[in-house]
Amino acid sequence: MASAFTPHGEVRIHYLDSGGDDLGAPLIFVPGMTDVAEDYRAVLPAFGRRTVVVEVRGHGRSDAPAAGYDLPTLGADVGAVVDAITAGPVHLVTFSRGTSAALWWALQHRDRVRSIAIGDYVPQEIVLGEPQVRFLLDGRWRGTPVRDRLDETAALATFRAAQIRSFWEPLSDWQPPLLAVRSGSGSIIDADAWARYRQLFPTAELHEFDDSPHDIFRPDRQRYPLLVREHTRRADARP
């Protein structure tokens, strides 16, 4: 397992690479706002193929420049890692707010995406109010203060650059092999959003983790990766 960097313009983007056989298409994992790549080191083998965890700018060991936190730029950070890993197709996996940047890139590079898995999020960019942002930054995630996990200035710039954008319709028009997981909290994917998943993606694999909070890696860290593992295998077997 290796820690590596790739340039996106003058910004260095960090990623954690499991190495190993990619089975013809590596897995690109874009985690949530308060995640760092090291959170996932122990679970990467469960995905069953070469898996790369992306830290977009302002996260983990990636650079945190003064500007450039709009969604198109974050999506291009994802693309810079994809291009550093392979010139071919990938499987795309997301968790929480990482979904927005991942889908931005995927919708512009559909020919390179074999499947998509979305972990407890909706296909859109969500705008949070200042009180919600401050509450998040003042909190803890996986036992450590959020402020120790990301660059606070970069985080504020990311939230302030956010716009209300929906990817429901373009993703539905595309209909890639899709896996979506909903936590038992219902805080992100409420009943209406889950019904919309069922309506717009009739062939998708939809799973509910009733015993999980928004962090769908609790209480079972390997449950989501193992679902993704089988999902990617089925997608590879499609004509």
Order of alpha helices (4+ residues) and beta strands (2+ residues): beta-beta-beta-beta-alpha-beta-alpha-beta-beta-alpha-beta-beta-alpha-beta-alpha-beta-alpha-beta-alpha
